[in-house]
Amino acid sequence: MAWRVIAYGDKVWHVAALAERPAHSCVWHLRLSFRVDSGRMQEPALWADYPVEASSRSALFLHADRIPETALARLLAERLT
């Protein structure tokens, strides 16, 4: 299930948020997955790190919920070029 849905260019993109914590670290990092809505959702995902960290997963997702759509679209544009 998509965490967010954004429009970029002439396509609709499903964005999923993932919390990652590297081994031997107490800080969680945010990774985002962008997948174009093709009806079948079989297209490969574009992955991007988002510059936000938190000491807990719940705090990380609270930060993620505040990310504006314009920032998501900018990050997607960087990955497409």
PDB file as gemmi writes it, atoms N, CA and C in Angstrom:
CRYST1    1.000    1.000    1.000  90.00  90.00  90.00 P 1                      
ATOM      1  N   MET A   1       0.837  -1.168   0.000  1.00  0.00           N  
ATOM      2  CA  MET A   1       0.000   0.000   0.000  1.00  0.00           C  
ATOM      3  C   MET A   1       0.888   1.240   0.000  1.00  0.00           C  
ATOM      4  N   ALA A   2       0.513   2.232  -0.775  1.00  0.00           N  
ATOM      5  CA  ALA A   2       1.285   3.467  -0.867  1.00  0.00           C  
ATOM      6  C   ALA A   2       1.087   4.315   0.383  1.00  0.00           C  
ATOM      7  N   TRP A   3       2.173   4.907   0.803  1.00  0.00           N  
ATOM      8  CA  TRP A   3       2.129   5.845   1.919  1.00  0.00           C  
ATOM      9  C   TRP A   3       1.620   7.190   1.409  1.00  0.00           C  
ATOM     10  N   ARG A   4       2.067   7.556   0.210  1.00  0.00           N  
ATOM     11  CA  ARG A   4       1.633   8.781  -0.450  1.00  0.00           C  
ATOM     12  C   ARG A   4       1.483   8.504  -1.939  1.00  0.00           C  
ATOM     13  N   VAL A   5       0.685   9.289  -2.602  1.00  0.00           N  
ATOM     14  CA  VAL A   5       0.534   9.234  -4.054  1.00  0.00           C  
ATOM     15  C   VAL A   5       0.762  10.646  -4.562  1.00  0.00           C  
ATOM     16  N   ILE A   6       1.692  10.794  -5.520  1.00  0.00           N  
ATOM     17  CA  ILE A   6       1.986  12.115  -6.067  1.00  0.00           C  
ATOM     18  C   ILE A   6       1.910  12.055  -7.585  1.00  0.00           C  
ATOM     19  N   ALA A   7       1.669  13.207  -8.176  1.00  0.00           N  
ATOM     20  CA  ALA A   7       1.690  13.333  -9.634  1.00  0.00           C  
ATOM     21  C   ALA A   7       2.984  14.028 -10.003  1.00  0.00           C  
ATOM     22  N   TYR A   8       3.690  13.449 -10.964  1.00  0.00           N  
ATOM     23  CA  TYR A   8       4.907  14.082 -11.466  1.00  0.00           C  
ATOM     24  C   TYR A   8       4.949  13.851 -12.963  1.00  0.00           C  
ATOM     25  N   GLY A   9       5.087  14.920 -13.704  1.00  0.00           N  
ATOM     26  CA  GLY A   9       5.021  14.818 -15.155  1.00  0.00           C  
ATOM     27  C   GLY A   9       3.624  14.387 -15.548  1.00  0.00           C  
ATOM     28  N   ASP A  10       3.538  13.408 -16.401  1.00  0.00           N  
ATOM     29  CA  ASP A  10       2.227  12.904 -16.818  1.00  0.00           C  
ATOM     30  C   ASP A  10       1.894  11.570 -16.157  1.00  0.00           C  
ATOM     31  N   LYS A  11       2.595  11.252 -15.052  1.00  0.00           N  
ATOM     32  CA  LYS A  11       2.393   9.967 -14.392  1.00  0.00           C  
ATOM     33  C   LYS A  11       2.016  10.149 -12.930  1.00  0.00           C  
ATOM     34  N   VAL A  12       1.401   9.120 -12.403  1.00  0.00           N  
ATOM     35  CA  VAL A  12       1.077   9.056 -10.978  1.00  0.00           C  
ATOM     36  C   VAL A  12       2.065   8.093 -10.337  1.00  0.00           C  
ATOM     37  N   TRP A  13       2.651   8.516  -9.229  1.00  0.00           N  
ATOM     38  CA  TRP A  13       3.664   7.727  -8.531  1.00  0.00           C  
ATOM     39  C   TRP A  13       3.189   7.354  -7.145  1.00  0.00           C  
ATOM     40  N   HIS A  14       3.441   6.110  -6.756  1.00  0.00           N  
ATOM     41  CA  HIS A  14       3.154   5.640  -5.402  1.00  0.00           C  
ATOM     42  C   HIS A  14       4.460   5.706  -4.616  1.00  0.00           C  
ATOM     43  N   VAL A  15       4.394   6.335  -3.464  1.00  0.00           N  
ATOM     44  CA  VAL A  15       5.574   6.504  -2.627  1.00  0.00           C  
ATOM     45  C   VAL A  15       5.385   5.664  -1.363  1.00  0.00           C  
ATOM     46  N   ALA A  16       6.403   4.889  -1.036  1.00  0.00           N  
ATOM     47  CA  ALA A  16       6.387   4.101   0.197  1.00  0.00           C  
ATOM     48  C   ALA A  16       7.561   4.548   1.064  1.00  0.00           C  
ATOM     49  N   ALA A  17       7.344   4.597   2.366  1.00  0.00           N  
ATOM     50  CA  ALA A  17       8.384   4.999   3.309  1.00  0.00           C  
ATOM     51  C   ALA A  17       8.890   3.775   4.053  1.00  0.00           C  
ATOM     52  N   LEU A  18      10.192   3.733   4.263  1.00  0.00           N  
ATOM     53  CA  LEU A  18      10.831   2.614   4.932  1.00  0.00           C  
ATOM     54  C   LEU A  18      11.826   3.155   5.954  1.00  0.00           C  
ATOM     55  N   ALA A  19      11.816   2.579   7.140  1.00  0.00           N  
ATOM     56  CA  ALA A  19      12.783   2.938   8.182  1.00  0.00           C  
ATOM     57  C   ALA A  19      13.905   1.917   8.178  1.00  0.00           C  
ATOM     58  N   GLU A  20      15.144   2.402   8.119  1.00  0.00           N  
ATOM     59  CA  GLU A  20      16.316   1.532   8.141  1.00  0.00           C  
ATOM     60  C   GLU A  20      17.216   1.940   9.297  1.00  0.00           C  
ATOM     61  N   ARG A  21      17.753   0.956   9.978  1.00  0.00           N  
ATOM     62  CA  ARG A  21      18.729   1.235  11.031  1.00  0.00           C  
ATOM     63  C   ARG A  21      19.965   0.389  10.748  1.00  0.00           C  
ATOM     64  N   PRO A  22      21.080   1.038  10.417  1.00  0.00           N  
ATOM     65  CA  PRO A  22      22.310   0.282  10.151  1.00  0.00           C  
ATOM     66  C   PRO A  22      22.748  -0.498  11.394  1.00  0.00           C  
ATOM     67  N   ALA A  23      23.481  -1.559  11.168  1.00  0.00           N  
ATOM     68  CA  ALA A  23      23.991  -2.364  12.273  1.00  0.00           C  
ATOM     69  C   ALA A  23      24.847  -1.505  13.204  1.00  0.00           C  
ATOM     70  N   HIS A  24      24.727  -1.749  14.472  1.00  0.00           N  
ATOM     71  CA  HIS A  24      25.505  -1.056  15.506  1.00  0.00           C  
ATOM     72  C   HIS A  24      25.225   0.445  15.546  1.00  0.00           C  
ATOM     73  N   SER A  25      24.022   0.827  15.183  1.00  0.00           N  
ATOM     74  CA  SER A  25      23.619   2.231  15.226  1.00  0.00           C  
ATOM     75  C   SER A  25      22.311   2.342  15.994  1.00  0.00           C  
ATOM     76  N   CYS A  26      22.115   3.482  16.627  1.00  0.00           N  
ATOM     77  CA  CYS A  26      20.856   3.693  17.345  1.00  0.00           C  
ATOM     78  C   CYS A  26      19.979   4.709  16.615  1.00  0.00           C  
ATOM     79  N   VAL A  27      20.365   5.075  15.404  1.00  0.00           N  
ATOM     80  CA  VAL A  27      19.643   6.090  14.634  1.00  0.00           C  
ATOM     81  C   VAL A  27      18.960   5.443  13.433  1.00  0.00           C  
ATOM     82  N   TRP A  28      17.696   5.769  13.246  1.00  0.00           N  
ATOM     83  CA  TRP A  28      16.922   5.283  12.104  1.00  0.00           C  
ATOM     84  C   TRP A  28      17.021   6.286  10.959  1.00  0.00           C  
ATOM     85  N   HIS A  29      17.097   5.778   9.722  1.00  0.00           N  
ATOM     86  CA  HIS A  29      17.171   6.601   8.513  1.00  0.00           C  
ATOM     87  C   HIS A  29      15.943   6.336   7.655  1.00  0.00           C  
ATOM     88  N   LEU A  30      15.520   7.349   6.920  1.00  0.00           N  
ATOM     89  CA  LEU A  30      14.339   7.230   6.069  1.00  0.00           C  
ATOM     90  C   LEU A  30      14.742   6.949   4.635  1.00  0.00           C  
ATOM     91  N   ARG A  31      14.153   5.892   4.053  1.00  0.00           N  
ATOM     92  CA  ARG A  31      14.311   5.569   2.636  1.00  0.00           C  
ATOM     93  C   ARG A  31      12.936   5.612   1.999  1.00  0.00           C  
ATOM     94  N   LEU A  32      12.890   6.115   0.783  1.00  0.00           N  
ATOM     95  CA  LEU A  32      11.633   6.225   0.056  1.00  0.00           C  
ATOM     96  C   LEU A  32      11.709   5.418  -1.233  1.00  0.00           C  
ATOM     97  N   SER A  33      10.602   4.793  -1.557  1.00  0.00           N  
ATOM     98  CA  SER A  33      10.470   4.019  -2.782  1.00  0.00           C  
ATOM     99  C   SER A  33       9.427   4.715  -3.652  1.00  0.00           C  
ATOM    100  N   PHE A  34       9.787   4.971  -4.910  1.00  0.00           N  
ATOM    101  CA  PHE A  34       8.879   5.579  -5.877  1.00  0.00           C  
ATOM    102  C   PHE A  34       8.572   4.548  -6.953  1.00  0.00           C  
ATOM    103  N   ARG A  35       7.288   4.304  -7.175  1.00  0.00           N  
ATOM    104  CA  ARG A  35       6.889   3.331  -8.195  1.00  0.00           C  
ATOM    105  C   ARG A  35       5.767   3.951  -9.026  1.00  0.00           C  
ATOM    106  N   VAL A  36       5.951   3.937 -10.348  1.00  0.00           N  
ATOM    107  CA  VAL A  36       4.937   4.508 -11.230  1.00  0.00           C  
ATOM    108  C   VAL A  36       3.696   3.616 -11.198  1.00  0.00           C  
ATOM    109  N   ASP A  37       2.530   4.248 -11.216  1.00  0.00           N  
ATOM    110  CA  ASP A  37       1.271   3.516 -11.203  1.00  0.00           C  
ATOM    111  C   ASP A  37       0.965   3.076 -12.626  1.00  0.00           C  
ATOM    112  N   SER A  38       1.209   1.797 -12.895  1.00  0.00           N  
ATOM    113  CA  SER A  38       0.963   1.269 -14.234  1.00  0.00           C  
ATOM    114  C   SER A  38      -0.277   0.384 -14.258  1.00  0.00           C  
ATOM    115  N   GLY A  39      -0.997   0.319 -13.154  1.00  0.00           N  
ATOM    116  CA  GLY A  39      -2.152  -0.547 -13.070  1.00  0.00           C  
ATOM    117  C   GLY A  39      -1.804  -1.919 -12.520  1.00  0.00           C  
ATOM    118  N   ARG A  40      -0.588  -2.388 -12.804  1.00  0.00           N  
ATOM    119  CA  ARG A  40      -0.159  -3.700 -12.333  1.00  0.00           C  
ATOM    120  C   ARG A  40       0.894  -3.596 -11.240  1.00  0.00           C  
ATOM    121  N   MET A  41       1.482  -2.446 -11.072  1.00  0.00           N  
ATOM    122  CA  MET A  41       2.516  -2.195 -10.060  1.00  0.00           C  
ATOM    123  C   MET A  41       3.698  -3.147 -10.216  1.00  0.00           C  
ATOM    124  N   GLN A  42       4.050  -3.485 -11.457  1.00  0.00           N  
ATOM    125  CA  GLN A  42       5.180  -4.378 -11.689  1.00  0.00           C  
ATOM    126  C   GLN A  42       6.421  -3.629 -12.161  1.00  0.00           C  
ATOM    127  N   GLU A  43       6.324  -2.331 -12.282  1.00  0.00           N  
ATOM    128  CA  GLU A  43       7.475  -1.540 -12.686  1.00  0.00           C  
ATOM    129  C   GLU A  43       8.500  -1.534 -11.549  1.00  0.00           C  
ATOM    130  N   PRO A  44       9.786  -1.473 -11.881  1.00  0.00           N  
ATOM    131  CA  PRO A  44      10.792  -1.422 -10.814  1.00  0.00           C  
ATOM    132  C   PRO A  44      10.701  -0.103 -10.036  1.00  0.00           C  
ATOM    133  N   ALA A  45      11.045  -0.174  -8.782  1.00  0.00           N  
ATOM    134  CA  ALA A  45      10.982   1.004  -7.919  1.00  0.00           C  
ATOM    135  C   ALA A  45      12.278   1.797  -8.008  1.00  0.00           C  
ATOM    136  N   LEU A  46      12.154   3.107  -7.823  1.00  0.00           N  
ATOM    137  CA  LEU A  46      13.311   3.985  -7.670  1.00  0.00           C  
ATOM    138  C   LEU A  46      13.455   4.240  -6.174  1.00  0.00           C  
ATOM    139  N   TRP A  47      14.650   4.046  -5.625  1.00  0.00           N  
ATOM    140  CA  TRP A  47      14.886   4.219  -4.198  1.00  0.00           C  
ATOM    141  C   TRP A  47      15.687   5.476  -3.952  1.00  0.00           C  
ATOM    142  N   ALA A  48      15.370   6.160  -2.848  1.00  0.00           N  
ATOM    143  CA  ALA A  48      16.091   7.380  -2.492  1.00  0.00           C  
ATOM    144  C   ALA A  48      16.159   7.514  -0.979  1.00  0.00           C  
ATOM    145  N   ASP A  49      17.313   7.965  -0.505  1.00  0.00           N  
ATOM    146  CA  ASP A  49      17.453   8.299   0.914  1.00  0.00           C  
ATOM    147  C   ASP A  49      16.918   9.706   1.123  1.00  0.00           C  
ATOM    148  N   TYR A  50      16.200   9.899   2.208  1.00  0.00           N  
ATOM    149  CA  TYR A  50      15.712  11.234   2.549  1.00  0.00           C  
ATOM    150  C   TYR A  50      16.491  11.697   3.779  1.00  0.00           C  
ATOM    151  N   PRO A  51      16.957  12.942   3.776  1.00  0.00           N  
ATOM    152  CA  PRO A  51      17.838  13.406   4.861  1.00  0.00           C  
ATOM    153  C   PRO A  51      17.104  13.695   6.175  1.00  0.00           C  
ATOM    154  N   VAL A  52      16.607  12.644   6.798  1.00  0.00           N  
ATOM    155  CA  VAL A  52      15.988  12.789   8.122  1.00  0.00           C  
ATOM    156  C   VAL A  52      16.376  11.551   8.935  1.00  0.00           C  
ATOM    157  N   GLU A  53      16.676  11.776  10.197  1.00  0.00           N  
ATOM    158  CA  GLU A  53      17.052  10.699  11.109  1.00  0.00           C  
ATOM    159  C   GLU A  53      16.267  10.859  12.393  1.00  0.00           C  
ATOM    160  N   ALA A  54      16.104   9.762  13.113  1.00  0.00           N  
ATOM    161  CA  ALA A  54      15.403   9.801  14.399  1.00  0.00           C  
ATOM    162  C   ALA A  54      15.880   8.649  15.268  1.00  0.00           C  
ATOM    163  N   SER A  55      15.639   8.784  16.553  1.00  0.00           N  
ATOM    164  CA  SER A  55      16.072   7.748  17.489  1.00  0.00           C  
ATOM    165  C   SER A  55      15.070   6.598  17.587  1.00  0.00           C  
ATOM    166  N   SER A  56      13.882   6.773  17.005  1.00  0.00           N  
ATOM    167  CA  SER A  56      12.896   5.694  16.992  1.00  0.00           C  
ATOM    168  C   SER A  56      12.191   5.672  15.641  1.00  0.00           C  
ATOM    169  N   ARG A  57      11.638   4.511  15.307  1.00  0.00           N  
ATOM    170  CA  ARG A  57      10.893   4.403  14.038  1.00  0.00           C  
ATOM    171  C   ARG A  57       9.673   5.301  14.051  1.00  0.00           C  
ATOM    172  N   SER A  58       8.961   5.342  15.154  1.00  0.00           N  
ATOM    173  CA  SER A  58       7.746   6.166  15.198  1.00  0.00           C  
ATOM    174  C   SER A  58       8.078   7.644  15.019  1.00  0.00           C  
ATOM    175  N   ALA A  59       9.170   8.110  15.618  1.00  0.00           N  
ATOM    176  CA  ALA A  59       9.582   9.504  15.431  1.00  0.00           C  
ATOM    177  C   ALA A  59       9.975   9.765  13.985  1.00  0.00           C  
ATOM    178  N   LEU A  60      10.623   8.778  13.368  1.00  0.00           N  
ATOM    179  CA  LEU A  60      11.021   8.920  11.969  1.00  0.00           C  
ATOM    180  C   LEU A  60       9.794   9.074  11.074  1.00  0.00           C  
ATOM    181  N   PHE A  61       8.776   8.242  11.307  1.00  0.00           N  
ATOM    182  CA  PHE A  61       7.572   8.329  10.476  1.00  0.00           C  
ATOM    183  C   PHE A  61       6.775   9.599  10.760  1.00  0.00           C  
ATOM    184  N   LEU A  62       6.861  10.143  11.964  1.00  0.00           N  
ATOM    185  CA  LEU A  62       6.237  11.442  12.239  1.00  0.00           C  
ATOM    186  C   LEU A  62       6.901  12.534  11.411  1.00  0.00           C  
ATOM    187  N   HIS A  63       8.235  12.487  11.316  1.00  0.00           N  
ATOM    188  CA  HIS A  63       8.952  13.438  10.462  1.00  0.00           C  
ATOM    189  C   HIS A  63       8.553  13.232   9.005  1.00  0.00           C  
ATOM    190  N   ALA A  64       8.446  11.986   8.583  1.00  0.00           N  
ATOM    191  CA  ALA A  64       8.120  11.675   7.195  1.00  0.00           C  
ATOM    192  C   ALA A  64       6.738  12.214   6.814  1.00  0.00           C  
ATOM    193  N   ASP A  65       5.805  12.156   7.737  1.00  0.00           N  
ATOM    194  CA  ASP A  65       4.457  12.655   7.445  1.00  0.00           C  
ATOM    195  C   ASP A  65       4.433  14.152   7.164  1.00  0.00           C  
ATOM    196  N   ARG A  66       5.456  14.854   7.588  1.00  0.00           N  
ATOM    197  CA  ARG A  66       5.520  16.310   7.383  1.00  0.00           C  
ATOM    198  C   ARG A  66       6.237  16.703   6.092  1.00  0.00           C  
ATOM    199  N   ILE A  67       6.716  15.731   5.338  1.00  0.00           N  
ATOM    200  CA  ILE A  67       7.417  16.041   4.084  1.00  0.00           C  
ATOM    201  C   ILE A  67       6.400  16.537   3.064  1.00  0.00           C  
ATOM    202  N   PRO A  68       6.601  17.738   2.516  1.00  0.00           N  
ATOM    203  CA  PRO A  68       5.651  18.248   1.520  1.00  0.00           C  
ATOM    204  C   PRO A  68       5.777  17.511   0.187  1.00  0.00           C  
ATOM    205  N   GLU A  69       4.699  17.498  -0.566  1.00  0.00           N  
ATOM    206  CA  GLU A  69       4.696  16.836  -1.874  1.00  0.00           C  
ATOM    207  C   GLU A  69       5.730  17.439  -2.812  1.00  0.00           C  
ATOM    208  N   THR A  70       5.985  18.729  -2.686  1.00  0.00           N  
ATOM    209  CA  THR A  70       6.985  19.361  -3.556  1.00  0.00           C  
ATOM    210  C   THR A  70       8.375  18.777  -3.301  1.00  0.00           C  
ATOM    211  N   ALA A  71       8.690  18.471  -2.050  1.00  0.00           N  
ATOM    212  CA  ALA A  71       9.991  17.858  -1.735  1.00  0.00           C  
ATOM    213  C   ALA A  71      10.067  16.445  -2.300  1.00  0.00           C  
ATOM    214  N   LEU A  72       8.972  15.709  -2.234  1.00  0.00           N  
ATOM    215  CA  LEU A  72       8.949  14.361  -2.810  1.00  0.00           C  
ATOM    216  C   LEU A  72       9.130  14.420  -4.320  1.00  0.00           C  
ATOM    217  N   ALA A  73       8.456  15.354  -4.970  1.00  0.00           N  
ATOM    218  CA  ALA A  73       8.566  15.494  -6.423  1.00  0.00           C  
ATOM    219  C   ALA A  73       9.982  15.901  -6.814  1.00  0.00           C  
ATOM    220  N   ARG A  74      10.619  16.756  -6.028  1.00  0.00           N  
ATOM    221  CA  ARG A  74      12.000  17.172  -6.305  1.00  0.00           C  
ATOM    222  C   ARG A  74      12.960  15.988  -6.186  1.00  0.00           C  
ATOM    223  N   LEU A  75      12.778  15.177  -5.165  1.00  0.00           N  
ATOM    224  CA  LEU A  75      13.609  13.996  -4.980  1.00  0.00           C  
ATOM    225  C   LEU A  75      13.408  12.993  -6.121  1.00  0.00           C  
ATOM    226  N   LEU A  76      12.169  12.826  -6.539  1.00  0.00           N  
ATOM    227  CA  LEU A  76      11.877  11.948  -7.674  1.00  0.00           C  
ATOM    228  C   LEU A  76      12.529  12.475  -8.940  1.00  0.00           C  
ATOM    229  N   ALA A  77      12.460  13.774  -9.167  1.00  0.00           N  
ATOM    230  CA  ALA A  77      13.082  14.375 -10.362  1.00  0.00           C  
ATOM    231  C   ALA A  77      14.584  14.122 -10.367  1.00  0.00           C  
ATOM    232  N   GLU A  78      15.223  14.195  -9.199  1.00  0.00           N  
ATOM    233  CA  GLU A  78      16.662  13.917  -9.116  1.00  0.00           C  
ATOM    234  C   GLU A  78      16.964  12.477  -9.504  1.00  0.00           C  
ATOM    235  N   ARG A  79      16.111  11.561  -9.112  1.00  0.00           N  
ATOM    236  CA  ARG A  79      16.332  10.149  -9.415  1.00  0.00           C  
ATOM    237  C   ARG A  79      16.075   9.838 -10.890  1.00  0.00           C  
ATOM    238  N   LEU A  80      15.201  10.586 -11.515  1.00  0.00           N  
ATOM    239  CA  LEU A  80      14.876  10.338 -12.930  1.00  0.00           C  
ATOM    240  C   LEU A  80      15.910  10.904 -13.887  1.00  0.00           C  
ATOM    241  N   THR A  81      16.723  11.838 -13.406  1.00  0.00           N  
ATOM    242  CA  THR A  81      17.723  12.441 -14.300  1.00  0.00           C  
ATOM    243  C   THR A  81      19.076  11.812 -14.146  1.00  0.00           C  
TER     244      THR A  81                                                      
END                                                                             
